[in-house]
C-alpha cells in the first residue's frame, strides 16, 4: 500500500503542476485516494516509504486543488472584466 500511495501522490503532483489547474480536480481525487492508502500503510507497517507516500499525496492534493481554484478565479475575473468592458464601451453582448 505504501508504493500505491507514493505513486498516486507523485501522479497528483504531476497533474497539479503540469496541467495548469485545468485537471486539478482529478489530481485532488487521486491525491485523496493516495492519502487514504498512505494512512493505511502507515498504520499497518510504518516505514519511510509509507510516510513518503502519505506526504506526497498531501502535497499533490493541496497543489492540485490550489492551482484548480486559481484557474477558476482567473476565468471568473476574465469574464467579469470582459463583461464590464463591454458595458462601459456601450456594447451589449
C-alpha positions as CSV (number, residue, x, y, z in Angstrom):
1,X,0.0,0.0,0.0
2,X,3.0,2.3,0.6
3,X,4.0,2.1,-3.1
4,X,0.5,2.8,-4.2
5,X,0.3,5.8,-2.0
6,X,3.7,7.1,-3.3
7,X,2.7,6.6,-7.0
8,X,-0.7,8.3,-6.5
9,X,1.0,11.2,-4.7
10,X,3.5,11.6,-7.5
11,X,0.7,11.5,-10.1
12,X,-1.3,14.1,-8.2
13,X,1.8,16.4,-8.1
14,X,2.4,16.0,-11.8
15,X,-1.2,16.6,-12.7
16,X,-1.4,19.7,-10.4
17,X,1.8,21.3,-11.7
18,X,1.8,20.4,-15.4
19,X,-1.9,20.8,-16.3
20,X,-2.0,24.4,-15.2
21,X,-5.0,23.7,-12.9
22,X,-7.3,22.5,-15.7
23,X,-7.3,18.9,-14.4
24,X,-6.8,19.9,-10.8
25,X,-10.0,18.2,-9.7
26,X,-8.6,14.9,-11.0
27,X,-5.3,15.4,-9.1
28,X,-7.3,16.2,-6.0
29,X,-9.2,13.0,-6.2
30,X,-6.1,10.9,-6.9
31,X,-4.3,12.7,-4.0
32,X,-7.1,11.9,-1.6
33,X,-7.1,8.2,-2.6
34,X,-3.3,8.3,-2.0
35,X,-3.8,9.9,1.4
36,X,-6.1,7.0,2.4
37,X,-3.7,4.4,1.1
38,X,-0.8,6.2,2.9
39,X,-2.7,6.3,6.2
40,X,-3.5,2.6,5.9
41,X,0.1,1.8,5.1
42,X,1.5,3.8,8.0
43,X,-1.0,2.1,10.3
44,X,-0.2,-1.5,9.2
45,X,3.5,-1.2,8.5
46,X,5.1,2.1,9.5
47,X,8.0,2.7,7.1
48,X,9.8,5.5,5.3
49,X,8.0,4.7,2.0
50,X,4.6,4.8,3.7
51,X,5.4,8.2,5.2
52,X,6.8,9.5,1.8
53,X,3.6,8.3,0.0
54,X,1.4,10.0,2.6
55,X,3.3,13.3,2.4
56,X,3.5,13.2,-1.4
57,X,-0.3,12.6,-1.6
58,X,-1.0,15.5,0.8
59,X,1.3,17.8,-1.2
60,X,-0.2,16.7,-4.5
61,X,-3.8,17.2,-3.2
62,X,-3.0,20.7,-2.0
63,X,-1.2,21.7,-5.1
64,X,-3.8,20.3,-7.5
65,X,-6.7,22.0,-5.7
66,X,-4.9,25.2,-5.2
67,X,-4.0,25.5,-8.9
68,X,-7.5,24.5,-9.8
69,X,-9.0,27.2,-7.6
70,X,-6.6,29.7,-9.1
71,X,-7.6,28.7,-12.6
72,X,-11.3,29.1,-11.7
73,X,-10.6,32.5,-10.2
74,X,-8.7,33.7,-13.3
75,X,-11.5,32.6,-15.6
76,X,-14.1,34.3,-13.4
77,X,-12.0,37.5,-13.3
78,X,-11.5,37.4,-17.0
79,X,-15.2,37.1,-17.7
80,X,-16.1,39.8,-15.2
81,X,-13.6,42.2,-16.8
82,X,-14.8,41.4,-20.2
83,X,-18.4,42.0,-19.4
84,X,-17.7,45.3,-17.6
85,X,-15.6,46.5,-20.5
86,X,-18.4,45.8,-22.9
87,X,-20.9,47.6,-20.7
88,X,-18.6,50.6,-20.4
89,X,-18.0,50.8,-24.1
90,X,-21.7,50.7,-24.7
91,X,-21.6,47.3,-26.4
92,X,-24.3,44.8,-25.4
93,X,-23.4,41.2,-25.8
